[in-house]
Amino acid sequence: MSEILLGVGGGIAAYKSCDLLRRLQDQGHSVTVVPTPASLNFVGKATWEALSGKEVNSEVWEAVPKVNHVNIGDKADYILIAPATADLIARMAAGRADDLLTNSVLASSAPKMVVPAMHPKMWLNSVTQANVQKLRELGFLVMEPATGKLTGTDSGIGRFPETADILNIFNSQIAAKRDLLGKKVLITAGGTREAIDDVRFIGNRSSGKQGIAIAKAAKARGAEVTLIAANLQSNDLFGLNLIKVVNTSDLQSALDANFTNCDALIMAAAVSDARPVAADGKVKKNEYKVLELIENPDLLAEISKKKAKQILIGFAAEESANLLQEGQRKLEAKGLDLIYANDIAQGEIFGSDRTSGYLIDVNGSEEVHEISKESLATRLLDKLSERLNSANV
C-alpha cells in the first residue's frame, strides 16, 4: 500500500476528484487530500474528510504542531494533483509556497503527476504552456487534458480526463512496478518522411503517440529506454535517450547502431514503404508528370535476421476486414515474438488517444477493445516483461 497525496485545485472539476479518491482507495492506497483554499468553494472539507477518513487542511497555519507543510509531502510516496488550474500550475512552476499544497510539493521528493483542467483559452495560452513545459523539465508528469464539453456552453481542450484514464497513466508511469529494471529497450515512434525534392516529401499520418506512451511506461518500469523519434512534435520526452531521424535510411542507421545492445525492440514507428527518386532543389509544378518510387527495405524483417537474444515486437496498421489474418502473417514473415495489429478503419486511429485491434503471438491472439494508448502500453509491456523474465534476458 502506498501513501498518496491528492492535491485538489480550485476548479469546477474538483468534484470529479471525489471519484478519483475512491478509486485510489480501491487499489489499496492510503490517500491524504490537500485541497487549495480556493477549491473548498467547490468541495468542502467535510466531504474530503468523510471520503478519506483523515483530517483535511489547506493552509500552513492549520494544525501547526504537526508541521504538516513538511511532513505531509515528506511522507508521500506519490503526489497526484487533480485538477490543476492555470493558477496552481503557475505557482508550482514558479516555486511558490503560499498554501499547504504548494508547500508540500516543494518539501517532497516523491514522483509528481499533474492533471490540468481549465478553459481552452487558458490551457492554450503561451504562458500556461511555458509553465507546463517548466514543470516537465523539473520532472513532473503533466497529463494532457481531454477534449469535450466544459462548463456552460463551451467545449474544447481543457476538460478533466476520465478517472480511468488518469489511473492508467498514474499506474503505468508514476506508480509502475519496476519489472524492467536493468533492461535496455529500444523503441521507434512517429512516421518517416521521404524527400521528393528539397521542399516536399511523402509521409504518413502517424502521430507517434503510441510509441511515446510505450517509452514513458517502459522508463517508469525501470528500463533504460532509447527512443528513435521520426519527426515527433512532442515536447514531453524528458528522461529518454532520444535519437531524432527523418527518413527510412536514418531510421535504419539508428537501428543498426543500437540493436545489438538492447534486450528488446518495439517497432511502433510507421515506416514508409517507398521513397521517391529525390530531385535537387525545388521541382516546378509544371515539371511533375510521374513520381517514380523506389521500394524501401523492410526494416523489421531485416533486423530480425540479426536477432540473438532480443525480444522483437512489431505493429501492423491494417483494415478491420483482414486485421487478424494480416497480423498473424506479418508475425511469422518478420520473425517477431509479438505483434499488435491495430484497426485503421476510416483513419480514426491516427492522432487518436485510443486504439483497438489484436495482440498476437505464436500461441494465439487477444482482442483489444477500444482502450487508451497508455493502457495498451501497459498490456504490451506486461507481455514483454513475462518474456524477458522467462528467458532471463
N, C-alpha and C positions, 0 to 999 in steps of 0.2 A: 504493500500500500504506500502510495506517495503522498506527500503533503503539497497541495496546490494552493497558491494564492490566486484567487479570482478577482481581478480588478474590474470595476464597472464604471464606465464613463457616463457623462451626463447627456445622453441622447435618448430618444424615444425607444430605441431598440433595447434599452436596459431591461425591459420586461422579458425579452426573449432569453436573457441570461439566467432566468429562473429555471428554465428547462435545461439549459446547459449545465447548471449546478447539479441538478438531479441526475443527469446522465453521467457526469463525472463521478458522483457518489455511487451510481450503479456499477461502475467499473472498479469500485473498491477504494477510491481515493478519499482522503480527508481534505476538505475544502474550507479555506478561510476566505471569506468575502471581505474585500476592502473597496467600498464604493467611494467615488468622489463626492464631496458635499453637494455638487450640482445634481448628481444622479439620484439623490434622495428625493428630488421633486417628482421623479417617475416611479421609483420603487423604494419604499421606506425601510428603515432599519428593522422594524418588527418582522417584515416579510423575510428579509435575509437571515435574521436570527432564527426564525421558525424553520426555514428550509435547511440551513446549515447546521443548526444545533450548537452554534457558537456565538459568543459576543461579537458584535459588529461595531467598528469605529471608523470614522472617516477623517478625523482631524488629529494632528500630532498632540494636541493639548488634552485629549481624552485618555483615560487610564495611564497617566504619566508614569506611575511607579513600575509599570510593566515594560517600559521602554519599547513600546510597540513599533516606533518608527525605524528601529533597527532589528528587533527580534523577529517580527513577522516575516520580513524579507529574508533574514538570515536562516530561518527555519524551513523556508520553502524549497522544495525540490524543483518546482517549476512555477513560472509566473505566466498566467494567461489573462490578457486584458481584453475584455469583450463586453460591450462595444468600446471602441476607442474613437473619440470625437476628434475633429481637427484641432481643437484647443489642447486636448490631452496629448495628442501626438506631438504638437509643437512644444509643449512643456517638457516632455520626455527627451525630445531631440536636443533641447537647449540645456538639459541637465538641471532643470528646475526641481525644487523640493519644497513645494508650498502646500501640500496636504499629505495625509498619511500614505496614500498610494504612491505618489511620486517619490517620497522619502524611501519607501520600501523598495521601489525599483532601483534606486541608487545604492541602497545598502545591500543588495543581493547580487550574488554571482551566479544565480540559477539561470538556466535557459529561459528565454522570454519569447512569448508569442503574442502578437498584436492583431486584433480583428477590427479593422476600421468600419465605421458606419456613419454616413453623412450624406448631405445633398451632393448631386453630381458636380455642381459648380465648385463646391468646396473641395471635393476629392481631386478634381482635375486642375485646381488652382496650382500654379507653379510653386508657390510657397509650400503648400501641403506636400506636393511631390518631392520637393527638396528635403523636407523634414522626414518623409518616409525613406528616402534614399539614405539620409544620415543614420536613421535607426538601423537600417540593413547593414550599413558599413560598421556599425557598432556591435553587430552580431544578433540583433533582434530578427525574428522571423515575422515578417509583416504579410499577412494574408491579403489577397486581392478581394475587395468587396464584391458582392453579387450584383447582378443587373436585374431590375424589376420595378414593381410598384413601390413608391415611397409614401411618406406622409402626404395627405391631401391628394391632389390630382397629379403630382409629379411622378415621373418614373425615370429610370436610367441607372447608371453605375453608382454604387454607394449603398445599396441595400445590405442589411446584415445577412450574412450567409446562413444557410440552414444548419441546424445543430449537428446533423450527421456529417456534413462537410467539414465543419470546424473540428470535430473529433477525429475525422480521418487524418487531417493534416497534423493535429496535435499528437496523435498516437504514432504516426509514421515518421514525423520529422522532429518532434520535440521529446516525447517520452518513448522513443523507439527502443526496442530490445537491441542489444549490441551483438547480435549473432554474426555480423560480418566483420567484426574487429580483426584487423590484420590482413584482410583480403584486399586485393587490388582489382578494382572493377573499372573496365574501360567501357564508356557509353558514348554513342553518337546521337546527335539530335539536330533537328532542323531540316532544311532542304537545300540541295546543291543547286548552283546556278551555272549554266554553261554559256559562254560568250558567243553571241552572233557577230558582234563587232566590238569596238571599244566603248560603245554606249549601251547596246541592247543585250539581252540574254534570254534564254528559255529556262524555266524553272518549274516549281510546283508549289502547291498551296500549304505545305506543311508549316505549322507554327512553331514546332519544337516543344510544345507544352508537355507532351508525354515523356519525352526524353529528359526534360528538365525535372519533372516530378520524380522520375526514377533516380536521377542523380542525387537530388536532395534527400530522398528517402534512404538511399544506399549510404550516403555520408552520415546521416543520423544514426544508422545502424552500425557504424564503426568502420565502414570500408574506406580505403584510400581511393578516391574517385578521380579519374581523368575523364573530362567531358570534351569530346571533339564536337565543336559547335559550328554548324553550317548555316551561316547568315542569320543567327539569332538576334532578336531585338531586345531580349530581356535584360534588365539591369540587376536582377536578383540572383546572381550566380556566385556570391561570395563564399569563400572556403573551398571552392572546387579548383582543381588543376585544369585550367581552360586552354584548349588549343583551338584557335579560330581557323576555319577553312572556308573556301568559296565554292570550288568545283569538285568534281569527282576525282580528278587527279590529285588535288590537295588532300582529299579525304583518304585516298589510297595510301599516300605517303605517310600520313599521320597514323594510320592503322599499322602499316608495316613497321614503323618506328616504335610502336607501343604494345603491340600484341604479344610478343614473346614473353614479356614480364608480367602479364596480367593473369589473374585467376579466372576471370570471366569477361566476355564481351557481350554487351547488349546493344544490338544494332537497331536503334529506333529512328535513325535519320531516313528521310526519303531521298533516295539517290536517283539521279537522272538516268534513264535507260540509254539515252543517246546524247551526243553533243554535235553542234553544227561545225562545219568547216569554217572556223572563225576568220573574218577578214580584218585587215589592218584599217585603223581609222574608223570613220562612220560611213556606212553604206547608205547611199541616197535611196529615197523611196522608189524612184523610177528604175533603180537597178535590181530590185527584187523580182525574181521570177520563180525560182525554185530554191528552197532552203535544203541544202544537202546535209544529211545527218550521218554520223559515224556511231556505231554501237559502242556503248561503254562496257567495260568489264563488269561482271557480277562480283562485286567486292566481297560479299559474304561467302559466296561459293569458293572464291579464290582463297580467302583467309582460312576457310575450313580445311583446306589441304595442308595448312601449316600447323594445324591443331596438335597439341601434345596433351596437356592435362586440362586445358581451358574448357569451361562451360560456354557454349555458344547459344545465344538467344536472339531470334530474329523477329521481324514484324512483316506482315503481309497486308497490304491495303487492297481489298477485293470487294466486288459487288456481292450482295447478300445471296443471290441465287447459287453462286459457286463458292461461297465463303469457306465452308468446312473442307470441301474437296481440294481447293487450291492451297489451303493452309497445310493439309496433310501432304500434298505433292511437294510443296516447297520445303517442308521439314526434311523429307527424305532426300530430295535432289541437292539440297545445300549442306547436308550433313549436320543438322542442328540438333541440339538437345531439347529445345523448347521453341515454339513459335506462337506469337499472338496474331491471329487473323482478325483484323478489325473491319467492320462494315462501313464502306464509304458510300452507301446508297444516298443519292441526291446531294452528295458533297457536304453533308452536315457535320461530318467528323472534323473537318479542317477548321482549326481555330476554336473548336468547342472545348468546354471543360469536362465533357462526359464522353463515354465510349461504350461500345458493345461489340461482341464478337466471340471468339473461341480461343482458349488456351489449349495448345495441342502438343503432345509429346508421343513417344513410341508406345506408351501404354493406353493412349486414348485421348479424348477431348473433354473439355469442361466448358460449358456455355457460360459466357459472361453477359448477364443482362445489364442494361444501362446503369453504369456507375461512374463516379468521378475518376479522373485520370490518376489522382493520388491513391484512390482505393485500388485501382489496377496495379499501380506501382508496388503497393504493399503485397498484393497477392503474387505478383511475379517474383518479388524478392524473397518471399516465403519459399517459393519453389526453388529458387536459386540457392538459398541457404541450405535446404534439405540436400540438394545435390552436392554442394561443396563439402558439407559435413560428412555425408555418407562416403564421398570419395576421398575425404581427408586431404583436400587440395591445400 
